[in-house]
C-alpha cells in the first residue's frame, strides 16, 4: 500500500482530484466514485492527487508534475467546502419558525436578580 492509499484509509474525509490546466473534478472517496470518474475520463482529465483529513489535519499528496500541483491548488478551496459540509451538523427537520416559537414558549427558570 502506497502513501496515498494509506492516507485515504486513515482519513475522516478524503477526495481525489482529477483534472488538467486548472480545471478539475473533486471526487469524494467516501461514496460511489464510478460516475465522477467516468465524467472525468470523458473530459480528458487525469489523476492529479488526493486531499485528506487525517487526525484533524488536512494533507495533500499531488502527483509530481507542475500541472497536477497547480490543479491541486485550485481544488483546495473545493475540498475545504467538502470538509465544512461534512462537519456541519444536520439541520432540524420541520419548520424552524415553529421550533423557535416552542423554544421561546419555555418557562424562564432563572432566579430573579
C-alpha positions as CSV (number, residue, x, y, z in Angstrom):
1,X,0.0,0.0,0.0
2,X,1.5,3.3,-1.0
3,X,1.4,6.6,0.9
4,X,-1.7,8.0,-0.8
5,X,-3.7,4.8,-0.2
6,X,-2.7,4.7,3.5
7,X,-3.7,8.3,3.8
8,X,-7.1,7.7,2.4
9,X,-7.7,4.6,4.5
10,X,-6.8,6.5,7.7
11,X,-8.7,9.7,6.9
12,X,-12.0,11.0,8.2
13,X,-12.7,12.8,4.8
14,X,-10.8,12.3,1.6
15,X,-11.1,13.3,-2.1
16,X,-9.3,12.6,-5.3
17,X,-8.6,15.4,-7.7
18,X,-8.9,14.7,-11.4
19,X,-8.2,17.5,-13.9
20,X,-6.0,19.4,-16.2
21,X,-4.7,23.0,-16.6
22,X,-6.7,24.4,-13.6
23,X,-10.0,22.6,-14.4
24,X,-10.8,19.8,-12.0
25,X,-13.4,17.4,-10.6
26,X,-13.2,16.6,-6.9
27,X,-14.2,13.0,-6.2
28,X,-15.4,12.3,-2.6
29,X,-13.8,8.9,-1.8
30,X,-16.3,8.0,0.9
31,X,-19.1,7.2,-1.5
32,X,-19.7,5.9,-5.0
33,X,-17.0,7.2,-7.4
34,X,-17.8,5.5,-10.7
35,X,-20.0,8.3,-12.2
36,X,-17.5,11.0,-11.2
37,X,-14.6,9.0,-12.6
38,X,-16.5,8.4,-15.9
39,X,-17.2,12.2,-16.2
40,X,-13.6,13.0,-15.6
41,X,-12.4,10.5,-18.3
42,X,-15.0,11.9,-20.8
43,X,-13.4,15.4,-20.3
44,X,-9.9,14.0,-20.7
45,X,-8.9,14.7,-17.1
46,X,-6.0,12.8,-15.4
47,X,-5.3,12.0,-11.8
48,X,-3.7,14.9,-10.0
49,X,-3.6,13.8,-6.4
50,X,-5.5,13.4,-3.2
51,X,-6.6,15.5,-0.2
52,X,-7.4,14.0,3.2
53,X,-8.2,15.0,6.7
54,X,-6.2,12.6,9.0
55,X,-6.3,13.1,12.8
56,X,-7.8,16.6,12.3
57,X,-5.1,17.8,9.9
58,X,-5.5,18.4,6.2
59,X,-2.9,16.8,4.0
60,X,-2.4,16.8,0.2
61,X,-0.4,14.5,-2.0
62,X,-0.1,15.8,-5.6
63,X,1.4,13.9,-8.4
64,X,4.9,15.1,-9.2
65,X,4.2,17.4,-12.1
66,X,3.6,21.1,-12.3
67,X,0.1,20.9,-13.9
68,X,-1.1,18.4,-11.2
69,X,0.2,20.7,-8.5
70,X,-1.5,23.7,-10.0
71,X,-4.7,21.8,-10.3
72,X,-4.5,20.7,-6.7
73,X,-4.1,24.3,-5.6
74,X,-7.3,25.2,-7.5
75,X,-9.1,22.3,-5.9
76,X,-8.1,23.2,-2.3
77,X,-11.0,25.5,-1.7
78,X,-13.5,23.0,-3.1
79,X,-12.0,20.4,-0.6
80,X,-12.4,22.9,2.2
81,X,-16.1,23.2,1.3
82,X,-16.5,19.4,1.2
83,X,-15.0,19.2,4.7
84,X,-17.2,22.0,6.0
85,X,-20.3,20.3,4.7
86,X,-19.3,17.1,6.4
87,X,-18.7,18.9,9.7
88,X,-21.9,20.9,9.7
89,X,-24.5,19.3,12.0
90,X,-27.7,18.3,10.3
91,X,-30.5,20.9,10.4
92,X,-33.6,20.1,12.5
93,X,-36.4,18.7,10.4
94,X,-39.6,20.7,10.1
95,X,-40.4,24.4,10.3
96,X,-37.7,26.4,12.0
97,X,-40.2,29.2,12.9
98,X,-42.3,26.6,14.7
99,X,-39.2,25.3,16.6
100,X,-38.3,28.9,17.6
101,X,-41.8,29.6,18.8
102,X,-41.7,26.5,21.0
103,X,-38.3,27.5,22.3
104,X,-39.5,30.9,23.4
105,X,-42.6,29.4,25.0
106,X,-40.4,27.5,27.5
107,X,-40.7,28.9,31.1
108,X,-37.8,31.0,32.4
109,X,-36.4,29.1,35.3
110,X,-33.6,31.5,36.2
111,X,-33.7,33.0,39.7
112,X,-34.8,36.6,39.9
113,X,-32.0,39.1,40.4
